[in-house]
Amino acid sequence: MNAPNVSLRGLDLAAEIDRLRRERNAVILAHYYQDPRIQDLADFVGDSLDLSRKAASTDADVIAFCGVRFMAETAKILSPDKIVVLPDMAAGCSLEDSCPPDRFKAFREAHPDHIALTYINCSAAVKALSDIIVTSSSAETILAQLPRDQKIIFGPDKNLGGYLARKTGRDMLLWPGVCIVHEAFSETELLKLKAQHPGAPVLAHPECPGHILDHADLVGSTRAILDYALSSPSDVMIVATEPHIIHQMEKAAPHKIFIGAPGADGNCNCNMCPYMALNTMEKLYVALRDLEPRIELPEDLRLAAKTSLDRMLEMAGRTVGQGDVGRPVFSGD
């Protein structure tokens, strides 16, 4: 892991990052959950699907990915000729950690008549063991294209899988992983907050457990949450996802009030992602300066993982009702 050192003192980090971006022909991609300073200097800010598409289409020589490791791996899988750097290689994900490849492989082998529809919050090795990758914004669209009698394993997020199963009526085997950020929201404290702000809609990410989603006016991806917040006539909204997305909301709609949903004690930082927080301006500067730490993947693993990602990118662009519903798009073997 690269770390800032004493030589960085006194540097105008934003200016230096901008200089290195030009010199390296680099693009900086940032997730909505990143520090606002990183969001503000990024070339592109988005959710997992947005960032996957951007990584696949960029003509930059270097991708500086300000997110977590599985996101940077996705960029490398889709752009193998690019240098992909992650400011802090320790920026992992609790969902990825919950799903070791050896255990997932054994689970798949125990259910050979199921396909694996796997959330993008997983390692490259798990992507390689999967049939189709989904994001929270693409999962429902992709599910609608699969035959109703197709048996499905959904992992690693049981909350997202459970939400999809309830909404679509699909019966899926769920891997028992959770996001530690979205698990931290308190139903009791949320109800108190709703009472304090009657009429304020609740916007929730589907990684939240069902007892939080039950009180949501919108359940959607980070992109869907942002779009709803900007288009809603409401002046006050409660946001049940990682609170750094509120930075984009406040920039786009400064006249509105966005309140982060509370944790168990009603006033904690437990809903801030500790992995996303590992990326800092200092580490981004060092990563661009040294082109380290780099994401590197064995070619056989990359190609195997790319198959499931390519299916996602193909299917996510389809519209239900255009002849795709129920049409198999892969052999499943």
N, C-alpha and C positions, 0 to 999 in steps of 0.2 A: 504494500500500500504506500502510495506517495503521500508525504505529509509536508505541510508548509514548514519553512525554516526561517531563521533569523534574517536571511537575505531578502525576504519578501517585505520586510518592514519599510514603510515609506513609499511603496509602490502604489500607483493608481491602478488597482487591479482591473477595473472595468476597461480602462484604456489599454492596458497591457493585453488583456484577453482579446480585445478587438484587434489589436495589432497582430497578435499571433494567429487569430482567425484568418486574417487576410494573407499573411505569409504562408500559412499551411494550407490554404484553400480548404478551410474547415467549415463545417456546418455544426452549429450547436443546437441540439434537440433537447427540450426540457419537458418533463411531465408537469401536470397541474399541481402536483404535490411537492414540487421543489420550492426552495427558499425564494421569496419574491424577487430578490436581487438577481438570482439566476434566471428566473422567468423573464425579467425585463431585458436582459441582454441576449437571450436566446434568439436564434433565427426562426424557430418554430416551437410553439407550445401546444400540447395536445394530449389526448388520451392514448391508450395503448394502440387502438386501431389507427388513429391519425398518425402516430409516430411510426408504426410499422410501414404504412404506405409511404411516408416521407423517406424513411430509411431505404426503401426499395427503389425510390425514384431519384435520389439526389445524385448530382454530378460532382459533388465535392470529393476531394482526395481523402479527407479525414472527417469522421463523424465523432464529435464529442457528445456522448450521451449522458445527459444529466437526468438520471432516473435510477433504477435498480438493475442488478446484474442481468436478470432474465430479459429485460428490455434491450440492453446493450448486446446481449447474445443474439437476440432476434435481428438486430441491425446487421450483425456480422453474418448471420445465416443468409440474409437476403442480399447483402452487398459484400461478398467475400474478397473482392479486390480492394476494398476500402480499409484504411486503418481505422479501427474503432477503439476509442479510449473511454474509460469510465473513471470519473474522478476518484472514486474510492471503491476498490474491488470488494470491500467488505459490505457494500450496500446490497444486501440480499433481500429476502422476502419470506415471511412466515408461511405463506402458502407453498412456495417452492420447498422450504425446509420440511413441510409436512408430508411431502410426496417423494421419498427416495426412489430412484429409478429401479433398484432391485425389487423393492416391494411392489411398485406399480407393475412391473413386468410379471411378477407372480400373480398379481390380482387379475391381470389381463388373461393370463394363461388359464386361470381358474374359471374364466367366463368366455370361452372361445367363440360363442355365438353373438357376442356383443362387440360393437365398435366403440372406440374411445373418442369421445368428444371432450376435448381437454381445454380448460381455461389457459390463456396465454401466460398466466402467472405460474410458470413452472420452468424447470431447467431444460436446456437443449436436449439432454438425454431423455427426458420424459416426452418432449415434443417428438423425438425420433420414434418413440413407442406408441404414438397416438395416430389416429386416422385423420382427424380434423381439429385444428386449433380454433378457438373462438375467443372473442373479447366480450365484455359486458354489453357493448353496443351492437355486436354482430350475432350474438348467440341465438336470439329468437329467429332472426332471418334465416340462419343456417339450419336450425331445427326444423323449420317449416318446409325445407327442401328434402328432408329425409323421410322415407316411407314410414307410415304410422306403426307398422309392425316391426320396425327395426329395433332390436334391443340395444340399449345405449349405456355405457359407463360414462359418468360425468365426474371429472375431478379437476383440480384438487379442492375446489371451494364448495362445501356442502350447502352454504347459504345461497350462493348464486344458483347452484343446481336445484335446490329446493324451491326457490322462487320460480325458476323456469318450469319446473314440473307442475307447480300449482297453476301457473298462468296458461300453460299449453295443454295440460292434461297428459303429458308424456310421462311414462313410468321409467325412471332411470335409476341405475345403481350409483349411489353417491359416494365418492371418496371423502373421508371425514376430516378434511382440512378447513381451516378458517383463517381469515385475516385478523391479526391481533388488533389492528386499528379499529375496524368496524365492529369487532366483538366488544369493544370497550364502551359503546354507547349504552346509557341507562334508560330503560323504559320509564321508570319512575321520574327521573329528572327531566326526561323529554316531556312527559305529561305536565309537569310543573311549568315548564317553559311555554308549552302551548296555552296553558291557563293564563299566563302572564301576557301573552300576545294572541288574543283570540282572533281567529281568522287568518293568522299567518300560515301559509302553506309549508308543509314539511317536504323537503327534497332529499331523497335517500338513495344511496348507492346499493345495488342488489347484493353486495358483499355483506350487508348488515343482516343480522339474524331476523327471523320472521316477526318476532314481537316488536321490532322497530319498524319494519316495513309495513306492519298492520296500521300504523299511524301516519303513513306517508301519503301525500297528495300526488307526488311523482316518484316513481322508482326508475332510475336510469343510470347510464354511464356518466362519467364526469362531463363529457361533452353534452349529453342530454340535460344534465343538471344545470350546466352553464347556460345553455340555450333557453331553458325554461325560465331561469332566473331573470334573464334579460327581456324576455317577451311577456312575462306575467304582469298584469296590472297591479299586483300586490306591491306595497312599499316596504313590507317587512317579510322576511323569509327565514326559515330555520333549515340549516344545511347539515345533513347527517352523512358526511364523508370527511376525508382528511381536510382540515381547515385551510390549507394553503390555497385551495381553489378559490377561496373567497377573495383573494388578491385580484384575480381576473374579473370577478363579479364587480368589485368595487371600482376597478378602473373603467369598466364599460358602463356601469350604472351607479355613479357616485351619489345620486339622490336617493338610493334605496339602502335599507338596512339589512344586512345579512348576519345571522346569528348562528354560530357553530353549535351543533347539538352537544349536550354535556355528557361527561362520563359519570361514574358512580357517585362521586362526591359533589357533583354539580359544578365543579370549578377546577378541573385538572387538565393537564396537557397529555393525558393518556391516549387521546385520539390523534396525536401527531405521529406520523410514521417515523420511527427511530432509524430505519434504514435509509429513507429518503434524506433525512437530516445529515447523514454522513457526508454528502456532497456539499462542498463549500466553495466560495469564490476562490479561496487560496488553492484548493485542490484542483479546481478546474484550470486555473492558470498553470499549475505545475504539469497537469496532464497534457495541455497544449504545448507547453515548452519542451517537455521531454518525450512526448508521444508515448507515455506510459502512465498508468498500467493499461496494457492492451488486452482486448478480447481475442483469444486464439482458440480455434476449434479444429479437431481432426476432420479431414475432408469427408470421411465416410459418415461421421456423426452429423456434420453440417448438411450433407445431402439428404440424409434420412429425416432430419428435422425440417428441412425445407419443403419436403413433400406435404406435410400436414399444414404448414404455413401457407403454401401456395393454394391449397384447397380453401383455406379461410379467405384469402384475398380474392379468389375467384368467386366464391359463393357469397361473400359479404356484399358484393356489388349487384347481386341479383334482386329483383323485385318479385315477391310472391304474386302469382297470377299471370306470369309470363311463360307458363309451360314448364316451370322447374319443379313445382310441388310434386313430391313423391318420386322424382326421377333420380335414380342412383347416379352419383358422380364419381364413384370409385369402387374398386372391387371389394374393399374391406379386408384384403388379406395382407 
